[in-house]
Amino acid sequence: MNFINFIGVDLSKRTLDFCLLNGSSPKFYQCNNTHSEITNTLQLICLEHGLGKDETLLCAEHTSYYSKPLQQVCLTSGYSLWLENPTQIKTSQGLQRGKDDKQDAQRIAYYAQRFVDKAVILKASKPIYEQLAYLCAERELLLTDAAKYKAQLKDEVSFIDPQFFKAKKKRIKRLINELEAAIKAIEKQISILIESDDVCRQHYQLLTSIDGIGKQIAVYTIVETKGFTRFTDARKFACHAGVAPFKYFSGSSIRSANKVSHRANKKIKKLLHMAALAVLRMNNELKDYYNRKVAEGKNKMSVINAIRAKLIARMFAVIHNNSPYQKKLKDNVV
């Protein structure tokens, strides 16, 4: 699309700040972060400046929940919205001094104008992926709390008066039981959601046919890829998960071995690591691969990272082929 008008949107919990660039000096607007307020403000901007929806691009930082009302308005009203990684916008701006909401909106607008050729327009996705994402986030929150309380029971037992600790232990165990019951309820709801959708159910069954790929990593991968529509290439997903290695060198004096980037989805990376360790406890070709590479002198973590990459490749392969993973016969392993 040929965009000539650019609107930068700075998101916050309560308000949105807009900056319009359309060939003249920047124009600023502000509204509450509600569906009706955003609709009225965008209509006002378009009416005052004679903007056409097909030639106007809105750009905002991807800030999860705070951007939901803006997303809904743009999808239902036909506005083109580009949600960009905040780090991408920040690193493209060079050195900056000062910060306020109007200034941030203006910087986002200039970013959209400068890099319009890289714009990825928001498209509607199936509600099930958003629902699963909410449930997964809630599950992580409860798991963190449960782990915190369990750690207290373990760490404080030797340092607190036994009678006092006995009462505390009783209270904390009650909280842990409630949290674990809530976690089980969430996991049950996740299973019901997956079973209710033919595509999700098929993807889940294909992914869990792979050695090492269990329920959690299958669900998180489906959510993160939005049913393998957001990512369609294994290499790009490996980069997103912090598994793909990159070169780091400059001239002849600064050198480094290939290594992964710290910019990654840490949750997916953690799940892939656990999956790789699970595979090594099985009697399969990846275990043989690990033992062979370590015997050759390869670094153990580098080999585990290679196994994580292989698991990603297998996940995308079974989805693209629409066929469960076929285990190789041990006699055919080279």
N, C-alpha and C positions, 0 to 999 in steps of 0.2 A: 504494500500500500504506500501511497505517496503522501507522507505526513508533512505539513507545513506549519502546524501549530503544536506547541508542546506545553503540557501542564505538569509541573512537578508537584508531588503531593508528599508533605511531611506528616507522618502518622503518629498519633499518640492515643492514649487510652480514651481521653475525653474529646479531643478536638482534632480537626484536620486543617492544615495550612496549604493553600494552593498558590502556585506561582505560574502565570501564563506568559509564554514567550511566543509572540506572533509577528515579529518584525519591528515592533516598537518597543518602548521601555517596558520592563516587567510590570505585570499587574498582580496584585495580591488579594487573596480572599481567605476567609476562615469560616468554619462551621463546626457544629457538634458532630461527633462520630456516631451518627445514627443514619439509618436508611433514608428517612424522609428529608433530613437536613442535607445530606450529600446530594440527593436527587435534585432538590431545589437549587442548591449552589451551582451544580454543573449546568442546569438549565439556564440559570442567570448568566453564567460566564459565556455560554454559547450564544445567548440572545443579545447580550450587550456588545459582543465583538463579531457577531455574524459567523460563528464557527460551524463548520460542518463536521459531523461525527466521523465521516470517512477520511477526513484530512487532519484529525486531531488525535494526538497520542498522549495518554496519561502515563506517568511513570512514578512508581513509589517503591520504597524499600520493602522487601518481604519480611514482615514482622509478625507472622503467624496470626493470632487471634485478632489483633487490632486492625488488620486489613480486611477482615471478613465483610463488614458492611459495604466497603468500597468495592470489593470483588462482586458482591451480589448486585449492586447498582449497575456496574459496568456490564455484567453478563446479561442482565434482564433488559437494560436500556440501549444496548448496542454501542457502548463506548469501547475504544481500544485501550486496554490496560496492560502495561508492562511492569511486572513485579521483578525487581532486580536484587541480587545479593548486596546487602549493605556494604560489605567489605570491598566488592567490585567498584561501587560508586566512590567510596572513600579513597581507595588507592589510585583512582584515576584523576583525582583533583589536585594532586601536588600538595605543597604545604598550605595549610589553612590556619587562619587566626580568627578567633571569635566563633561563637555558635549561638544561634537562636532559631526558632521554628521557621520564621520567614526566610532567613538566610539558607537554612537547610532545604526548604522547598525550592528556592532559586537554584541551588547547586544541583539538585536532582533534575530540574528542568533543563539546565545547561548540559547535564550528562545525557539526557534523552535526545537532545538536539544534536549533540556531537556524535553519539554512537547509535543513531537511529537505524543504521544498517544491521545492527546486532539485536534489534528488538525482538523479543519473543512474546507474542500477544497471548494473553490469558485466554484459555478455552475452558468451557464447562467440562467437568469430569463427573463420573458417577458418584452420587452422594455416599455410597458405601465406603469409599476410600477415606473420606473425611471422617465418617463415623468410626471406622477402624482406627484412624489416627488418634482421635479423641480417647478411645478406650485404651490404646497402647500407652498414651501419655499418662492417663490416670493410673494404669497398672504400674508404671515406672515410679510414680510418686509414692504409691502405697508400698512398693517393694523397698524404696529408700527409707521410709519411715520404719518399716518392720526391721530392716537391717540395723537401724540406729538403736532401736530398743533392745534387740538381741545382743548388740555389742555392749550395752550398759550392763546387762545381766552377767555377761562373761567377764568384763573388765573390773567391775566394782565389787565382786563377791569377796575378794580377799582384803578389802580396805574399808568396809563399812561394818558397823556393829551388827552381828548376826540377827538379833531380834528386829532391828530397824530394817535390815535388808530383806528379811522374810516378808514383811508387809509390803515393801516396795516391789519385790519380785511378784507377789500375788497381783498387784495392780498392773504391772507391766505385762505380765503374761496374759491378763485379760485383754489388754490393748492389742497384743500380738495376735491373739486368737481372732479378734474382731477384724484386724487388718488382713489376716490370711483368709478369712471367710469372704471378705470383700474382694480380694484378689481372685479367688476361685469363681466368684460370681461374675467378675469381669471376663475371665477366661472363658466361661460358659457362654457369655453373651457374644464374645468374639467368634466362637465356634458356630453359634446360631447364625450370625451374620454371614459368615463364609459359606455355610451350607445353603443360605437363602439365595445366593447369587451363583448362576451357572458358571460364569467366567472365573470368579474367585475360587469356587470349589475345584474347578478343573486345574487352575494354576497351583492351588495348594497341594493337590494330589500329585501333580507332576514334580513340584519342588521337593516334596518329602520322599519321593522315590530315590533321591540321591543320598548316598551314604554321608552321614554327618549333618544333613539338613533336617532340623527338627521343626517343631511347631512354631517357635518364637521367631526364628530367622526367616521362615517361610512367610509368616504374617507380616513382619517388618519389611521384607523385600517387596511384597505385594503393595503395601502402603506407600513405601518410598518411591517405587516406580510407577505408582498409580495404575496398577495392572499392566506393567511393562509398556506403557505409552509415554511416560515421561523420559524413560531411558529405554532405548531399543538396542543399544550396543554394549557388549560386556566390558569393553575397555573403558568406556565413559563411566560406567557404573563403578568399575574398579578404581578409577580416579576419584570419584565422588566418595567412595568408602575408604580412601587413603591406603589402597593396596598397590596401586600402580607405581613402580619406581621411576624416578626421573634423574637425568644427569645433572651434576653440579660441577662445572669447571669454568675456568676463565684463564686464557693464555696458557702459560707454562708454569706459573708459580702457585696458582691456587687450584687445588684439585680435591676431589672427594669421590668416594665410591657412590654408585647409584643408590638412591634412597627414596623412601616414600615421603610425601609431604604431610605436615602436621595439620593442614587444612583439609578436614575430612569429616564425614558423619561418624562421630565417635561411637554411637550406639551400634550402627551397622558393623563397624570395624570390630568392636568387641564381640558381637555375635559370630562374626566370621572366624575370629580367633578361637572362640570356644568350639565352633564347628570343626576347625582344623585339628584341634586337640582331640576331639571325639573321634575323628577319622583315624588318627594315629593309634587309637586303642582297638581298631578293627583290623581284621585280617584281609586287607584289600591291596589294590595296586598303588594307592597313595602312600600307604605305610611302607611298601617296598621302595617307592620313589624316595621317601624321606630317608630311610636307612641307607640307600645307595648314595645319595647326595652328601649325607653327613660323613660317610666312609671316604668320600672323595675329598673331604676337607672343607666343604661348604659350611658357612655359618648357619647354626641351627635356626635362628630367627629368620634368616633370609629364605631358608627352605620352607619354613612354616608360612611365610608370606607368599611364597610361590604356590603353596597348597591353597591358601585363601583365594588367590587369583584363579586357580583351576576350578575351585568350587563355584565361583562367580560364572566362569565360562560354561560350566555344566548347567547352572541354573538357567542361563539364557538359551542354551542349546535345547533343553527339554521344552522350553516355552516356544521357541521358534519352530521346532520339529513337531510340536504337539504330541509328544510321545514320551512315556516314562524312561528314565535312565536305564540303559542296559549295562549291567556290570560285566566287565571284562573277565574272561577266564584267566586264572592265575598262570596257567601254562603258556598263555600268549603274551604275558608281560615281558617287555624288552628292557 
